[in-house]
Amino acid sequence: MISSNHGNKKLKIDNNSEEILLERVLLLALYRKSSDRSINDLLVELAEIGAFKNIKESKNTLKILRDKKLFENGLLTQKGLEQVKEALEFFGAN
């Protein structure tokens, strides 16, 4: 479980919510990835900047996206693109 202060409220994120956040972060990164970058380079960078604890966590999250059929053959699926839209709305990004 992750705890953080958000304004005056303490925000608690359980493991399931944490997994969803990590999936959304990776979906957005994959969506915005330039074609000249490898997926592995992206996963390493996300771990290095602290979006993931380490490369293993980023790779495990990619496996979850594949298992959920959100990412296949190096591309986001239609279902994955729908999740990207939700992630954009969640994070308030456009």
C-alpha positions as CSV (number, residue, x, y, z in Angstrom):
1,M,0.0,0.0,0.0
2,I,1.2,3.5,-0.9
3,S,0.4,6.5,1.3
4,S,1.0,10.1,0.3
5,N,-0.2,13.5,1.4
6,H,-2.5,15.1,-1.1
7,G,-3.2,18.6,0.1
8,N,-4.5,18.2,3.7
9,K,-5.9,14.7,3.0
10,K,-3.8,11.6,3.3
11,L,-4.3,9.5,0.2
12,K,-4.0,5.7,0.6
13,I,-3.6,3.6,-2.5
14,D,-4.1,-0.1,-2.2
15,N,-2.2,-2.6,-4.3
16,N,-5.0,-2.9,-6.8
17,S,-5.2,0.9,-7.3
18,E,-1.4,1.1,-7.5
19,E,-1.5,-1.5,-10.3
20,I,-4.1,0.5,-12.2
21,L,-2.1,3.7,-11.9
22,L,1.0,1.9,-13.2
23,E,-1.0,0.5,-16.1
24,R,-2.2,3.9,-17.0
25,V,1.2,5.4,-16.8
26,L,2.6,2.8,-19.1
27,L,-0.3,3.0,-21.5
28,L,0.3,6.8,-21.9
29,A,4.0,6.3,-22.3
30,L,3.4,3.6,-25.0
31,Y,0.9,5.9,-26.7
32,R,3.3,8.8,-26.8
33,K,6.4,6.7,-27.6
34,S,8.2,7.8,-30.7
35,S,8.6,5.2,-33.4
36,D,12.4,5.4,-33.2
37,R,12.5,4.3,-29.6
38,S,12.4,0.7,-28.5
39,I,9.9,-0.5,-25.9
40,N,12.8,-1.7,-23.8
41,D,14.4,1.7,-23.8
42,L,11.0,3.2,-22.7
43,L,10.7,0.7,-19.9
44,V,14.2,1.5,-18.7
45,E,13.6,5.2,-18.8
46,L,10.4,4.9,-16.9
47,A,12.2,3.0,-14.2
48,E,15.1,5.5,-14.1
49,I,12.8,8.5,-13.7
50,G,10.9,6.8,-10.9
51,A,7.6,6.1,-12.6
52,F,8.3,2.4,-11.7
53,K,10.4,1.1,-8.8
54,N,12.7,-0.8,-11.2
55,I,12.8,-2.3,-14.7
56,K,11.3,-5.5,-13.4
57,E,8.1,-3.6,-12.3
58,S,7.8,-1.9,-15.7
59,K,8.3,-5.2,-17.5
60,N,5.7,-6.9,-15.3
61,T,3.2,-4.1,-16.0
62,L,3.8,-4.5,-19.7
63,K,3.1,-8.2,-19.3
64,I,-0.2,-7.3,-17.6
65,L,-1.1,-5.0,-20.5
66,R,-0.4,-7.9,-22.9
67,D,-2.4,-10.4,-20.8
68,K,-5.4,-7.9,-20.8
69,K,-5.0,-7.6,-24.6
70,L,-4.3,-3.9,-24.4
71,F,-0.9,-4.2,-26.1
72,E,-0.1,-6.8,-28.8
73,N,2.6,-7.1,-31.5
74,G,4.3,-3.9,-30.4
75,L,1.1,-1.8,-30.7
76,L,-1.8,-0.7,-28.5
77,T,-5.0,-2.5,-29.4
78,Q,-8.4,-0.9,-29.8
79,K,-9.1,-1.8,-26.2
80,G,-5.7,-0.3,-25.3
81,L,-6.5,2.9,-27.0
82,E,-9.8,3.1,-25.2
83,Q,-7.9,2.7,-21.9
84,V,-5.5,5.5,-23.0
85,K,-8.5,7.8,-23.4
86,E,-9.6,7.0,-19.8
87,A,-6.0,7.5,-18.6
88,L,-5.8,10.9,-20.3
89,E,-9.1,11.9,-18.6
90,F,-7.9,10.5,-15.2
91,F,-4.6,12.5,-15.3
92,G,-6.3,15.5,-16.8
93,A,-4.0,15.4,-19.8
94,N,-5.0,15.9,-23.5
